[in-house]
Amino acid sequence: MSQNVDLVNRDANGLNDHVKVAFDDVIAEPDGAHSLPCVWAGAWLIFTCTKGCCYNVMSIICGFPLALLWGCQFAYITFYHVWCIGPCMRSFMIDCGCYRKYFFTCVQCCLGPICETFGLCFSNIVVRNV
């Protein structure tokens, strides 16, 4: 089962590009307002380690329960689409085909002759530039 899991590229479809956050994306010092190099390096180390450790702890605590929750959620969505929405949409499309034939028949029978008559009446009108 784990042979299908890509442990290197974990966001192959780029679903979470918006949360790629590094130290440089959050903290930046403009020219003329630089802290000491040891403060900057220490802040980078603390930020990076804290972010990594907190993410790992939260993923250990919440990863399995949330995977179970989302697995059930998407199983329900799939089930609902396959067994409820899909057949309803197919039935609706079949019914719409019948309604479409009925509508076009009515339009051709009722409006077709009227439009054809108006077309013949106005076909002989010539507009000339003066």
C-alpha positions in Angstrom: 0.0 0.0 0.0 2.8 2.5 0.8 4.5 1.8 -2.6 2.0 4.3 -4.2 2.9 7.1 -1.7 5.4 9.6 -3.0 7.4 10.5 0.1 9.5 13.1 -1.8 7.0 15.2 -3.7 4.1 15.4 -1.3 2.2 18.1 -3.2 2.5 17.0 -6.8 -0.5 18.9 -7.9 0.5 22.2 -6.1 -2.6 22.2 -3.9 -0.9 24.1 -1.1 1.4 26.5 -2.9 -0.3 29.3 -1.0 1.1 28.1 2.4 4.7 27.8 1.4 6.1 30.1 4.0 9.7 30.6 4.8 11.5 33.1 7.1 12.1 35.5 4.2 8.3 35.5 3.4 7.4 36.6 6.9 10.3 38.7 8.3 12.3 41.2 6.3 14.4 44.1 7.3 14.5 47.1 5.0 17.7 49.0 4.2 18.8 51.2 7.0 17.2 49.0 9.7 19.3 45.9 10.0 19.7 44.1 13.3 23.0 42.5 14.3 23.9 39.5 12.2 23.8 37.1 15.2 20.2 38.3 15.9 19.2 37.8 12.3 20.7 34.3 12.1 19.3 33.4 15.5 15.8 34.6 14.6 16.0 32.5 11.4 17.0 29.4 13.3 14.3 29.9 16.0 11.6 30.6 13.3 12.6 27.6 11.2 13.0 25.1 14.1 9.8 26.3 15.8 7.8 26.1 12.6 9.1 22.6 11.8 8.7 21.3 15.3 5.2 22.7 15.8 4.1 21.4 12.4 5.4 17.9 13.2 3.8 17.8 16.7 0.4 19.0 15.3 0.6 16.5 12.4 1.5 13.6 14.8 -1.5 14.5 17.1 -4.0 15.4 14.4 -2.8 13.7 11.2 -4.5 10.3 11.7 -7.8 11.5 13.0 -8.1 14.1 10.3 -7.1 11.6 7.6 -9.9 9.4 8.9 -12.3 12.3 8.9 -11.4 13.4 5.4 -11.4 9.9 4.1 -14.9 9.4 5.4 -16.0 12.8 4.0 -14.7 12.1 0.5 -16.1 8.6 0.6 -19.5 10.1 1.4 -19.1 12.6 -1.4 -18.1 9.9 -3.9 -21.0 7.7 -2.8 -23.5 10.5 -3.0 -22.4 11.5 -6.5 -22.3 7.9 -7.8 -25.6 6.7 -6.3 -27.7 9.9 -6.0 -26.5 12.9 -8.1 -25.3 10.9 -11.1 -28.6 9.1 -11.7 -30.6 12.2 -10.9 -28.6 14.2 -13.5 -29.0 11.5 -16.1 -32.8 11.3 -15.5 -33.0 15.1 -15.7 -31.0 15.1 -19.0 -33.4 12.5 -20.4 -36.4 14.5 -19.4 -34.9 17.7 -20.8 -34.4 16.0 -24.1 -38.2 15.3 -24.2 -39.0 18.9 -23.1 -36.6 20.2 -25.8 -38.3 18.3 -28.6 -41.7 19.5 -27.3 -40.6 23.1 -27.1 -39.0 23.2 -30.5 -42.1 21.6 -32.1 -44.3 24.3 -30.5 -41.9 27.0 -31.6 -41.8 25.7 -35.2 -45.6 25.3 -35.4 -46.6 28.6 -33.7 -43.8 31.0 -34.3 -42.3 29.6 -37.5 -45.1 30.7 -39.8 -45.3 34.2 -38.1 -41.6 34.8 -38.5 -41.7 33.5 -42.1 -44.6 35.8 -42.9 -42.8 38.8 -41.4 -39.6 37.9 -43.3 -41.5 37.8 -46.6 -43.2 41.1 -45.8 -40.0 42.9 -45.0 -37.8 41.2 -47.6 -38.8 43.7 -50.4 -37.9 46.8 -48.4 -34.9 48.6 -49.8 -33.0 51.2 -47.8 -31.1 53.7 -50.0 -28.4 56.1 -49.0 -29.3 59.7 -49.8 
